[in-house]
Amino acid sequence: MKTSRFFFYIAVIIILNLIPLKAFAYSYGDPNKEAVAEAYKEMKEKLNEQPPNFAAAKEIFGTIKEEIDMHMGPEPSKAVLAAIEAKDRQAVIKDMENILVLNIARRLDNIEANFDQYDTSKRLLAKAFATYEALSPVIQGKDPALDKQLRTEFDKALQSLGNPGLFGVGEKKSDIHVFKKSKETILTALQKQFGLKSLEVGHFSESATEKPDEVRKKEWTDLSELKNWIPLIVIVAIIIGAVLIYVRRRKRT
């Protein structure tokens, strides 16, 4: 009896670890440190040194150049690298801030286009908010009230995604109209604050957006792949084994 209970507990632990975190929490989740936003903060730190360390800033930018080129075309990278070569600290920072604003717009556009895909939308919003966090000190320095308002709008956008709940428990319906309103408020404010003429991010494949993350985080949920059946097979085997052991012991007694 003890052995069957032991295997049962193991099965429960495995199942709980396989259930996505969305079943237990409703928050921004882990934004996974948005790469471009992190690079911006590191570059700014290097450029704030005396004298500004343009070589280090260029090296840091090199780690995200491919991603920027893929989603925004070559022009943003050309502008940043030209400013670095010209040793124009303010221009480098300004260009990077513009890229972050465009990145937020890109994420929010993709959420709206795939609004019914809760997991993807929530992850994109987390990345958009992580990007905003990098820009927040700039906005706080100019208009603290606006920073507070934009944070509230991000919260509203999050709530608008709804919540599928766990087996229907805690389910909350989504509202794309609320999302669109918050999106418009956020992007209009950012465009005005950073003086962008347009929020067009250039040519990039929408289907490629977030592909690396989607593959890493959802790969195991694709049951068309044989390897993804392995955890389920293991769980079933453990449960069957526990039941057989229990039945045999009952027969002996």
N, C-alpha and C positions, 0 to 999 in steps of 0.2 A: 504493500500500500504506500509506503514511504517513497519507494522508487517511482511509482506512477505519479505521485504528487510532485516529485522532483522534476520529472520530465515535463509535466504540465506547466510548472512555474517557468521553466526554461522557454517553453513555447510562447508563453505570455510575454516574457521579456523580449523575445525576438520580434514578436508582432508589434509590440509597442514601439520598438526602435525603427520599425519599417513604416509606421504611420507618419505622414508628413507633419511638420511642426504647425502647419496651419490649423490642424485639428485641435490644438491646445492653446493657441494664442491668436490674438487679433491685433497686430501692431505693424510697424513698418518692416519688421523682420530685419535680417542681416543684410545691409546694403553691399556687403563684400568689398568695402573700400573702393568706390568708383575710381578707376585707374587714372582717368584724365584729371579729375579733381585732386587726387593725391599728388599727381605730378605738378599741378599748378602750385600747390602749397609748398612743395619742395623747391620748385624753381624760384618762387617768390622769396623763400628763405635765403637761397643762395644769392639772389640779386640784391638782397638787403644787406649783404655783407659789405664791408668797406676795405678795399674797393669791391664792386659787384663782381661775383664769380660767374662770368658769362660762359666759361668753358664747362663748368659743372651744370649750369642751366641747360646748355645744349645737349649734354650727355643725358640728362634726365628726360628732356623732350624726345630724344631718340627712342626712348622706351615706349612712347605712345604715338609716335608719328604714323605708324602703319594703321593703327585703329582710326586715327583722325582722317587719314587719306581715304580709308575705305568708306567711312560714313559721310564725309563732307567734301570729298574731292581734294586736290592738291593745293588749292589756293590758301587755306588757313595755315598749313605748314610752311608754305613759301613765305608768308608774311612774318611768321614767328622767327624763322631762321634768318630772314633778311634783317630783322630788328636785332637779333643776337649778333650777327656779323657787324652791324653798324654800332654795336654797343649802346643801343638805345634802351635803357632799362624800362622806362615808362611805356614805350611801345610794346615791348615784350609782354609786360604784365597786362596791358590793355588788350592785346590780341588774345592772350590766354583767357582773360575774363569773357571776351566775346565768344570764344569757343565753348566755354562752360554754359553760357546762356543758350547757345545753339544746341548744345547737348541736352539741356533741360527741355527745350522745345521738341527736339527729336523724340525724347522718351515720352512726353505727354501726347504727341501726335500718334505714336504707336499704341499707346494705351487706348486712345479713342478709337483707333482703327480695329483693335482687337479687344473691345471692352468686355465681351462675355468670357474671355479667358482669364479667370480670376488669378491663377498662380502667376502667369506671365505679367499681367497688369500690376499686380502687387509688387512684383520684383522690379519692374520698370519704375514704378513710383518711388520705391525705396532708393533706387539709383538716382532718380531725379532729385530727391530730397537730399541725398548725400552730396550731390553736386551743388545744390543751393547752400548747404552748410558751409562749403568752401567760399562761397560768395558773400555769405551773411555778414562777416565783419566789415566788408566794404559798404554794404547797405546800412548797417547799424551806425557806421561813422557819419553817414549823410542824413539818414532818416530812420531813427529807432522805431517809430510808430509803424512805418512801412514794413520793416523787418518782422514785427509782431503780426501784422496783418497777413503777410505772405505765409508765415508759419501756420496761421489759422486756416488759410486757404489750402495748404497742403494737407492739413488734418481733415478738412471737408472733402477733399478729393479722395483721401483714403477711405473715409466713411462711405462715399458714394459707390465704391467698388462692391459694397455688400459683403456677405460672408456665406459661403456654402455650408458652413457648420460641419458637424461630425454626424454622419448618418441622419442628416436633417435636423439635428438638435442644434439650436443656436443659429439657425439659418436667418440671414438678413438679405432682403432684396437689394439689388444694385439700382442706381439712378444715374443714367448717363447725362441727364440734363444738369444735375448738380455738378457732375464732373466737368462738363463743358464750361459752366459758369466760372468755376474755380480756375480751370486751365486758362481761360481768357484773362481773368484778373491777374494771375501770376505772370503770364507772358507779356501782357501789356505793360505791367509795372517794370519788368526786367528790361524790356526793349527801351523804355523811356529812360530808366536809370543808367543804362550803359550806352545809350545813344546809338543803337543799331538801326540802320535804315530798313532792314528786313530780317526776318527770322528763318528765311529759307536756308536749309543746311546743305544744299548742293545735291548731287546725284549719288545715291547709294541704294543698295538693295534692301528693301524693307524686310524681305524674307531672311536676310543674313543678320539682321539686328538681333543682338543678344544670343546668337547661335552658340558660341562657346559655352556660355552659362547654361543655356537650355540643355545642351548635350550633357554637361557634367551633372546637372541637378535632376534631370528627368529621365536620364538614360535607363534607369532601372525600372521605370514605370511602363516602358514600351514592351508589352507582352508579345509583340510580334517577333521579338528577339528571343531565341531559345535560352540564352544565358540568363535572361531575366526571370525565367521560371524557376531557377535553382533555389532561391530563398523560399518560395512557396512549397516546392517539393520537399525541402528539408523540414519545414514546419509540419507538413502533413505526415511525413515519415516519423517524426518525433512523437506526434500525437497518436498515430497508429501503434507505434512501439509501446507507448505508455499504456494504451488500452489493452493490448495483447498481454503485457506483463501482468496487468491487474486481473484480467480474466483468468489467466493460468493460475495465479495465486488463489483466486476464489475457488477454482476447481479442486485445488489441492486441499483446501480447508473444508 
